[in-house]
Amino acid sequence: MKVVILAGAIFGSAVLLAASGPAPTMPHRSAERSEGTASCASTVCHGSLTPWKESSVLQNEYVTWTRQDKHAQAYSVLRNDVSKQIAKKLRLGKAAWESSLCLDCHAHNVPAARRSERFVLSDGVTCESCHGPAGKWLSAHDDVGRTHEQNLADGVYPLDDPAARARLCLGCHGGNADRFVTHRMMSAGHPRISFELQTFSMIQPAHFATSQAEHPQAKPWNGARIWAVGQAVAVAEQMSVLGNFLRNRDGVFPELALFDCNACHHEMSDKRWKPQGAFGETPPPGVVRLNESNLLLLRVIARQVDADLGTRVMEAGAALQAANAGDGDLPVAAKKMKDAADEVERRLRSFTFSEEVMAGLARAIVDDGAAGHFLDYASAEQAFMSLGSIVDFMNRSGFLADPAGANAALADLAETLKSDESFRAKEFQSKLGSLRKVVREK
């Protein structure tokens, strides 16, 4: 694990809270035409070698993407030896760079009829993969007097909305009903998916204003809200797949990517079943645990937002565990948990992340760890990234008394997460406690 928590440039961008209503159309589902990255690359557009200080945007976004952003190399990865072997093992019948199974996340794989003459599939995950196909708004989006709302109406994807941003990123970095890194794909060699919205946003090379001193129009990035919304949306997306029997199936088995990898992938002599879990009684011995990594953090968030909402999440979690063990209807239980996650996301739109709240969130994660709720690698990894996001935002907000101590504690905790094979839950649990000392008590 890489500690990126209290280092790096301050993130800045407008963070607007979504109004109630239908979710915006995802870029890959848009009916508009994709114009290709060449449409953005002019030096008087987004291809400037240096930022324009007098501009409302940096104007060098294309250069940042091509030179620093791994999304620009996403397609080329499909031509390496590992990808060739994965395609062969999966019996795709075609190369990885020709298969929609791979292209849907490694490129802006829209139908041919929606591609302009300047569109190049091998550009990878492009501007339009995230900002939306530009066919309707490209020529007008920078007109004098043009508003952001007008651009959104013409198909610009609202990345300034935390929930919309989370759904977009998680579409590939987590999975949804359209695209999913399955257990079969991982068995063939695809890396395990690991993602936390705020952490990955911070390590993403910023191609928008990051300094209010240099760009007064840049607005503070609320890292705590981004983290919390990301957790809620991740649970909602997981439940959407889990509750869909057409999607949650791989032959006679359920889709095992939705479950805890290390529940099965360990030595037979390593007895891991415990009689009690975060949501009450764990599944009986022999029943594979669900991947609870985001659920455990949603539980923490819900309790901070509202005690009754915390109880609702706990009850939904208990019902989900029971259904997974055969005592209940799994689609019904998954829908119950999705509804609870959606309600958490809605409540977060107007929730205030005060010093007391952020300290409470950090302490709750530490205390849950001490209670033994992060015993598998995926949940420990998610707890670590979550703590990093919270502590970082506390520091940026001037709420952290000992930043150096926090960094040292996070670095020490990261050492326990170097690999899932060497992970030892007791060691993680022990080192987690040192973070409580650097979070200011109220």
C-alpha positions in Angstrom: 0.0 0.0 0.0 1.2 3.5 -0.8 0.8 6.3 1.8 -0.5 9.3 0.0 -2.4 10.8 2.8 -0.9 14.0 4.1 1.3 14.7 1.0 0.7 16.2 -2.4 -1.0 19.3 -3.8 -4.3 20.5 -2.3 -7.2 19.3 -4.3 -9.5 22.0 -5.5 -12.7 21.9 -7.5 -16.3 22.8 -7.2 -18.2 20.1 -5.3 -21.9 20.6 -5.9 -24.5 18.5 -4.0 -26.9 16.6 -6.2 -30.5 17.5 -6.2 -33.1 14.7 -5.9 -33.9 13.1 -9.2 -32.8 10.4 -11.7 -29.1 9.6 -11.9 -27.3 11.3 -14.9 -26.7 9.1 -18.0 -23.3 7.4 -17.8 -21.0 8.4 -20.6 -20.8 4.9 -22.1 -24.6 4.8 -22.3 -25.1 8.2 -23.9 -26.7 8.4 -27.3 -24.5 11.4 -28.3 -21.6 11.1 -30.6 -18.0 10.8 -29.3 -15.6 13.2 -31.0 -12.3 11.8 -29.9 -9.4 13.2 -27.9 -8.1 15.1 -30.9 -11.0 17.5 -30.5 -9.6 18.6 -27.1 -5.9 18.6 -27.9 -5.4 22.0 -29.6 -2.9 24.3 -27.8 -5.7 27.0 -27.6 -8.1 24.4 -26.1 -6.9 21.9 -23.6 -3.5 21.1 -25.1 -1.5 24.0 -23.6 1.9 23.0 -22.3 1.5 25.3 -19.3 -1.5 26.3 -17.3 -3.4 29.5 -18.1 -3.5 31.4 -14.9 -6.1 33.8 -16.3 -8.4 31.0 -17.4 -11.2 29.4 -15.4 -9.7 26.1 -16.4 -6.0 25.1 -16.7 -6.1 24.5 -20.4 -3.4 21.8 -20.2 -5.7 18.9 -19.3 -4.8 17.0 -22.5 -1.1 17.2 -21.8 -1.6 16.0 -18.2 -3.7 13.1 -19.4 -1.2 12.0 -22.1 1.9 12.4 -20.0 0.9 11.5 -16.4 -2.5 9.7 -16.4 -2.6 5.9 -16.6 -6.0 6.1 -18.1 -4.3 7.1 -21.3 -2.4 3.7 -21.3 -5.4 1.6 -20.5 -5.9 0.3 -24.0 -2.2 -0.5 -24.5 -2.2 -2.7 -21.4 -4.5 -5.0 -23.4 -1.7 -5.8 -25.8 0.8 -7.0 -23.1 1.6 -10.7 -22.4 -0.6 -10.9 -19.3 -3.6 -9.7 -21.2 -3.0 -12.1 -24.0 -2.8 -14.9 -21.5 -6.0 -13.8 -19.8 -7.9 -13.7 -23.1 -6.6 -17.2 -24.0 -7.5 -18.7 -20.6 -11.0 -17.1 -20.8 -11.4 -18.5 -24.3 -12.6 -15.2 -25.7 -12.0 -16.3 -29.2 -10.4 -12.9 -30.0 -7.6 -10.7 -28.6 -8.1 -8.7 -25.4 -7.9 -5.5 -27.4 -10.8 -6.7 -29.6 -13.1 -8.0 -26.9 -15.8 -5.8 -25.4 -15.3 -7.7 -22.1 -11.9 -5.9 -21.8 -12.6 -2.8 -23.9 -15.6 -1.7 -21.9 -13.2 -0.6 -19.1 -9.9 -0.2 -20.9 -11.2 2.2 -23.6 -14.1 4.5 -24.5 -15.9 1.6 -26.2 -19.0 3.2 -27.6 -20.8 1.7 -30.7 -19.2 2.5 -34.0 -22.2 4.5 -35.1 -21.5 7.0 -32.3 -17.8 7.5 -33.2 -16.7 10.5 -35.3 -13.9 10.3 -37.9 -11.5 11.6 -35.2 -12.4 9.0 -32.7 -9.5 6.5 -31.9 -10.4 3.5 -29.8 -6.7 2.9 -28.9 -6.6 6.3 -27.0 -7.9 4.3 -24.0 -9.9 5.8 -21.3 -10.3 9.3 -22.7 -11.8 12.7 -21.9 -15.2 11.6 -23.1 -15.1 8.4 -21.0 -15.5 10.6 -18.0 -16.8 14.0 -19.2 -19.3 12.5 -21.6 -19.5 12.3 -25.4 -19.0 15.8 -26.8 -21.1 15.6 -29.9 -23.7 18.0 -28.6 -21.7 20.3 -26.5 -18.2 20.5 -28.0 -18.7 23.6 -30.2 -20.6 25.5 -27.5 -19.2 24.6 -24.1 -16.8 27.5 -23.9 -19.0 30.2 -25.5 -19.2 33.5 -23.6 -22.1 33.4 -21.2 -22.4 29.6 -21.5 -23.4 28.2 -18.1 -22.4 24.9 -16.5 -26.1 23.9 -16.3 -26.4 24.3 -20.1 -23.4 22.1 -20.6 -24.9 19.5 -18.3 -28.2 19.6 -20.2 -26.2 18.9 -23.4 -24.5 15.8 -22.0 -21.5 16.9 -19.9 -21.3 14.4 -17.1 -21.5 16.0 -13.7 -18.2 15.0 -12.1 -18.6 17.8 -9.6 -21.4 15.8 -8.0 -19.8 13.3 -5.6 -22.5 10.6 -6.1 -22.3 10.8 -9.9 -18.5 10.8 -9.7 -18.6 7.7 -7.5 -20.9 5.8 -9.9 -18.7 6.7 -12.9 -15.4 5.6 -11.2 -16.9 2.5 -9.6 -18.3 1.4 -13.0 -14.8 0.1 -13.7 -13.0 0.3 -10.4 -15.7 -1.7 -8.6 -18.2 -3.0 -11.0 -21.9 -2.6 -11.8 -24.6 -4.3 -13.8 -22.9 -3.3 -17.1 -19.3 -4.0 -16.3 -17.7 -6.2 -13.7 -14.3 -7.9 -13.0 -15.6 -11.4 -12.3 -14.0 -14.2 -10.3 -13.4 -16.0 -13.5 -11.4 -13.0 -14.9 -9.3 -12.8 -11.7 -8.7 -16.5 -11.9 -7.4 -16.0 -15.4 -4.9 -13.4 -14.1 -6.7 -10.1 -13.9 -5.6 -8.1 -10.8 -8.0 -7.9 -7.8 -10.0 -4.7 -7.8 -9.2 -2.3 -5.0 -10.7 1.2 -4.8 -11.7 4.0 -2.5 -12.9 7.1 -4.2 -11.1 9.9 -2.2 -7.8 8.0 -2.1 -7.8 7.3 -5.8 -8.9 10.9 -6.5 -5.9 12.2 -4.6 -3.4 10.0 -6.5 -5.0 10.8 -9.8 -2.9 13.5 -11.6 -5.1 16.6 -11.2 -6.1 18.2 -14.5 -8.1 21.0 -12.9 -7.2 23.9 -10.6 -5.6 22.7 -7.4 -4.5 26.0 -5.8 -6.7 28.9 -4.9 -3.7 31.1 -4.6 -2.9 30.6 -8.3 -6.5 30.0 -9.4 -9.0 32.0 -7.3 -11.9 30.1 -8.9 -10.8 26.8 -7.5 -13.1 25.8 -4.6 -12.1 23.5 -1.7 -12.5 19.8 -2.2 -14.4 18.2 0.6 -12.5 15.0 1.0 -14.6 13.6 3.8 -17.8 13.9 1.8 -16.2 12.4 -1.2 -15.0 9.4 0.9 -18.4 8.9 2.6 -20.4 9.2 -0.6 -18.0 6.8 -2.3 -18.6 4.2 0.4 -22.4 4.5 0.2 -22.4 4.3 -3.6 -20.0 1.3 -3.6 -22.4 -0.6 -1.3 -25.4 0.3 -3.5 -23.7 -0.9 -6.6 -22.6 -4.1 -5.0 -26.1 -4.8 -3.8 -27.5 -4.2 -7.3 -25.3 -6.9 -8.7 -25.8 -9.3 -5.7 -29.5 -9.1 -5.9 -29.7 -9.7 -9.7 -29.7 -13.5 -10.3 -29.0 -12.9 -14.0 -25.8 -11.0 -13.1 -24.9 -12.8 -9.9 -24.2 -16.1 -11.5 -21.3 -18.0 -12.9 -22.6 -21.4 -13.8 -23.9 -23.2 -10.8 -22.0 -20.8 -8.5 -22.8 -17.3 -7.4 -20.5 -14.6 -8.7 -17.6 -15.2 -6.2 -16.0 -11.8 -6.8 -18.8 -10.4 -4.5 -17.4 -12.5 -1.6 -14.4 -12.3 0.6 -11.4 -13.7 -1.4 -9.4 -14.8 1.7 -12.3 -16.7 3.1 -11.3 -19.4 0.6 -7.8 -18.4 -0.4 -5.8 -19.5 2.6 -4.2 -22.6 4.1 -6.6 -25.3 5.2 -5.0 -25.3 8.6 -5.8 -21.6 9.0 -9.1 -21.7 10.8 -10.8 -18.3 10.3 -14.4 -18.7 11.2 -15.5 -16.5 14.1 -18.9 -16.7 15.9 -19.6 -13.0 15.9 -19.4 -10.3 13.3 -20.1 -6.6 12.8 -23.7 -7.2 11.9 -24.4 -9.9 14.5 -23.9 -13.6 14.0 -21.6 -14.5 11.2 -22.7 -17.1 8.5 -22.3 -20.7 9.8 -19.0 -22.5 9.2 -18.7 -23.4 5.5 -20.7 -20.5 4.2 -18.6 -18.1 2.3 -18.6 -14.5 3.7 -19.7 -11.6 1.5 -17.1 -9.0 0.8 -18.1 -6.6 3.6 -15.3 -4.1 3.1 -17.6 -1.2 2.1 -20.5 -2.4 4.3 -18.3 -2.0 7.4 -17.5 1.6 6.5 -21.1 2.4 5.6 -22.0 1.2 9.1 -19.6 3.7 10.6 -20.9 6.5 8.4 -24.6 5.8 9.0 -24.1 5.9 12.8 -22.4 9.3 12.6 -25.1 10.7 10.3 -28.1 9.5 12.4 -28.5 6.9 15.1 -31.7 5.5 13.6 -30.1 5.3 10.1 -27.2 3.4 11.8 -29.8 1.0 13.2 -31.3 0.6 9.7 -28.0 -0.3 8.2 -27.3 -2.8 11.0 -30.6 -4.5 10.5 -30.1 -4.6 6.7 -26.7 -6.1 7.3 -28.0 -8.8 9.6 -30.7 -9.7 7.0 -28.1 -9.8 4.3 -26.0 -12.2 6.3 -28.9 -14.4 7.1 -30.0 -14.6 3.5 -26.5 -15.4 2.4 -26.6 -18.4 4.8 -29.9 -19.6 3.3 -32.2 -18.1 5.9 -34.1 -15.5 3.7 -34.5 -14.2 0.2 -31.1 -12.8 -1.0 -32.5 -10.4 -3.6 -34.9 -8.9 -1.0 -32.1 -8.6 1.5 -29.8 -7.0 -1.1 -32.6 -4.5 -2.0 -33.0 -3.6 1.6 -29.3 -2.9 2.0 -29.2 -0.9 -1.3 -32.1 1.2 -0.1 -30.3 1.9 3.2 -27.1 2.8 1.3 -29.1 5.1 -1.0 -30.6 6.8 2.0 -27.1 7.4 3.5 -26.0 8.9 0.2 -29.0 11.2 0.2 -28.5 12.3 3.8 -24.8 13.0 3.1 -25.7 15.8 0.6 -26.6 18.2 3.4 -24.5 16.7 6.2 -21.9 18.8 7.8 -18.4 17.3 8.3 -17.4 19.2 11.4 -14.2 18.6 13.4 -16.2 16.6 15.9 -17.8 14.4 13.2 -14.5 13.7 11.4 -12.7 12.8 14.6 -15.7 10.6 15.6 -15.5 8.8 12.2 -11.8 8.2 12.6 -12.1 6.9 16.2 -15.1 4.7 15.2 -13.0 3.0 12.5 -10.2 2.4 15.0 -12.6 1.1 17.6 -14.3 -1.2 15.2 -10.8 -2.5 14.3 -10.1 -3.1 17.9 -13.4 -5.1 18.1 -12.2 -7.4 15.3 -14.3 -6.1 12.4 -11.4 -5.8 9.9 -10.0 -9.3 10.0 -9.8 -9.9 6.3 -7.4 -8.1 3.9 -10.0 -6.3 1.8 -11.8 -4.8 4.8 -8.5 -3.8 6.4 -7.3 -2.2 3.2 -10.6 -0.3 2.9 -10.3 0.8 6.6 -6.7 2.1 6.0 -7.7 4.1 2.9 -10.7 5.5 4.7 -8.7 6.6 7.7 -6.2 8.2 5.4 -8.9 10.2 3.6 -10.5 11.3 6.8 -7.2 12.3 8.6 -6.0 14.0 5.4 -9.1 16.2 5.3 -8.9 16.9 9.0 -5.3 18.1 8.4 -6.3 20.3 5.5 -9.1 21.8 7.6 -6.7 22.6 10.4 -8.3 20.0 12.7 -5.3 17.7 13.2 -3.0 18.5 16.2 -0.2 16.1 15.1 0.1 15.7 11.3 3.6 14.1 11.6 2.4 11.6 14.1 -0.6 10.8 11.9 1.6 10.2 8.9 3.9 8.0 10.9 1.0 5.9 12.2 -0.5 5.6 8.7 2.9 4.6 7.3 3.3 2.0 10.0 -0.2 0.6 9.3 0.5 0.5 5.6 3.4 -1.9 6.3 0.9 -4.5 7.4 -0.9 -4.3 4.0 2.0 -4.9 1.6 0.3 -8.0 0.3 -2.7 -10.1 1.0 -0.5 -13.2 1.3 1.5 -11.7 4.2 -1.4 -9.9 5.9 -1.8 -10.7 9.6 -5.1 -9.4 11.1 -3.7 -9.2 14.6 -0.8 -7.1 13.5 -3.1 -4.7 11.6 -5.4 -4.6 14.6 -2.5 -3.8 17.0 -1.1 -1.0 14.8 -4.5 0.5 14.1 -4.8 1.6 17.7 -1.9 4.1 17.4 -4.1 6.3 15.1 -6.5 7.0 17.9 -3.8 8.8 19.7 -3.3 11.4 16.9 -7.0 12.1 16.4 -7.9 14.9 18.7 -10.4 13.9 21.4 -13.4 16.2 22.0 
